[in-house]
Amino acid sequence: MIDSRLLDILACPVCAERLELGPDHTRMTCFGAACGRRYPVVDGIPVLVVGAEAPASSAG
């Protein structure tokens, strides 16, 4: 589980917008309007490495 204080300060490394933890705690999604990248969470640690993210989904 990721500490809520950490979630408050994490930002997308590409666009610096806020990230939200998914309901299954396995990914974080960027809320940037033009970004929408999804980053994996491995063993409770967000992997915010450009290139490790999943591409933005047009389906939402």
C-alpha positions in Angstrom: 0.0 0.0 0.0 1.3 3.5 -0.9 1.2 6.0 1.9 -1.4 8.8 1.3 1.2 11.5 2.0 3.3 10.1 -0.8 0.3 10.0 -3.2 -0.2 13.7 -2.5 3.2 14.7 -3.8 3.7 12.3 -6.7 3.5 13.8 -10.2 3.8 12.6 -13.7 7.4 12.8 -14.8 6.3 13.9 -18.3 3.7 16.6 -17.7 3.9 17.2 -13.9 0.2 16.6 -13.4 -1.3 14.7 -10.5 -1.3 10.9 -10.4 -4.0 8.7 -9.0 -3.6 5.2 -7.7 -5.9 2.6 -9.5 -8.4 0.6 -7.6 -6.3 -2.5 -7.8 -3.2 -0.7 -6.6 -1.2 -2.0 -9.7 -0.9 1.3 -11.6 -1.0 5.0 -11.3 -2.8 7.2 -13.9 -1.8 10.7 -14.9 -4.7 13.3 -14.9 -3.0 15.5 -17.5 -5.5 16.3 -20.2 -3.0 15.7 -23.0 -1.0 13.0 -21.2 -3.0 10.2 -19.5 0.0 7.9 -19.1 -0.3 4.9 -16.8 2.7 3.9 -14.6 3.0 0.4 -13.0 3.2 -0.1 -9.3 5.5 -3.0 -8.5 5.6 -4.4 -4.9 4.0 -1.2 -3.7 6.6 1.1 -5.4 5.5 3.4 -8.2 7.7 3.0 -11.3 7.7 6.5 -12.7 10.3 5.9 -15.4 9.6 7.4 -18.8 9.4 4.5 -21.2 8.1 2.1 -18.5 4.6 3.6 -18.7 1.7 2.2 -20.7 0.5 4.5 -23.5 -2.5 6.7 -22.9 -5.8 5.1 -23.6 -8.3 6.8 -25.9 -11.1 4.7 -24.3 -10.6 6.3 -20.9 
